[in-house]
Amino acid sequence: MNNSKNLIDTEQRLGAHNYKPLDVVLTRGEGVYVWDTDGKRYLDCLSAYSAVNQGHCHPKILAAMVEQAGKLTLTSRAFRNDQLAYLYEELAALTGSHKILPMNSGAEAVETAIKAVRKWGYEVKGVPDGKAEIIVCADNFHGRTLSIISFSTDPDARTGFGPYTPGFRTVPFGDADAFAAAINENTVAALIEPIQGEAGVIIPPTGYFKRVRELCTENKVTLILDEIQTGLGRTGKLLAEEHEGIEADVTLIGKALSGGFYPVSAVLSNSEVLGVLKPGQHGSTFGGNPLACAVARAALKVLTEEGMIENGEKMGDYFLEGLRSIRSNIVKDVRGRGLMMAVELVPEAGGARQFCYTLKDHGLLAKDTHENTIRLAPPLVITKSQVDWAVEQIEKTLA
Ligand SMILES: Cc1ncc(COP(=O)(O)O)c(C=O)c1O
């Protein structure tokens, strides 16, 4: 069984159909490119939902992974390992965090933050037991666990999975007045994406986050920013909060924290919030393991030392300019920040997915989202000529 049709048939037959991938079977990746089993090359404009910001199979992350894999992979947190302290130190220096809790997937980081702020609410803020509320935004995407989908407003993500976890209050994204009105004495936190990625790269109005930050401070509400997708250079800054001139109390990162090699996520916070977790109250067998730490350390190092964030900012501006220059009567909107971009098509265009298939035929991989939007998020190592080539393919496809 080696041709792509057989592989696809087997996946369809034996796998749960919880995804509907484009029918391209990839076998190799390097930098911004991936190759399918027939040897065809594609420019990856999804970057595994922003997990491979550093480009596919970055040689320095690979070397760190191989070296650590040959030494020690997993100790569990029952014992200490000689990589975790370095990861803490390097992450703290980079982000200014005082306390860090390592996990694996993004959803686990979100769950961890929810647990921590609830406990903080009871023990520090004085919220009556069982009454803690967290404000979330409509059209959010924070992962797939039961508590997280309990406050999703996407029927596909939520329907049929009840009973749901209570304690969440939903407000429209970008509406500071609605946010203010949702705060009460039991509000312990707000959980927000700086830019809503899965919703189609939705950028909030200028000033929204400044006001949210003020309201959180005034009302002793912990501001949690989910930077699992926007963080680590994706928007042209280390963290997307920098565009807003604010600082979150709790920041969630994941995805590119490992450059796509391994699931690594982290909750970054001040001492007060993560300080409420005591031994035995939270954990994960794999969280903070030496292999994950070594990979994450290398992933952060190349991100900063190789100028990827600055390149992402420059190439993002250039890419957006290119996209905005495309003349097509089916384009409704082009938006983005850094290399987190979207082209929204008019509903009459018949859906974004068919265009993703045409782009694939032209050698560019992108992902449709919410029917009419094509998301574009290439690795941060993309060059000017590669952007030119990508814009050409997109122009050809939308013409
Ligand atoms: C903003 C945001 N939060 C959380 C997650 C969940 O991360 P994971 O799929 O690693 O659980 C995602 C994944 O797309 C995301 O975009």
The ligand as a Gaussian input file, in Angstrom:
#p B3LYP/6-31G(d) Opt

LIG

0 1
 C       -6.574000      29.979000      19.743000
 C       -6.473000      28.504000      19.950000
 N       -6.582000      28.003000      21.183000
 C       -6.491000      26.690000      21.421000
 C       -6.295000      25.777000      20.397000
 C       -6.237000      24.326000      20.700000
 O       -4.975000      23.806000      20.535000
 P       -4.743000      22.221000      20.385000
 O       -5.341000      21.830000      19.066000
 O       -3.268000      22.034000      20.441000
 O       -5.451000      21.570000      21.527000
 C       -6.188000      26.264000      19.085000
 C       -6.012000      25.327000      17.960000
 O       -6.249000      25.618000      16.822000
 C       -6.283000      27.648000      18.853000
 O       -6.202000      28.162000      17.623000

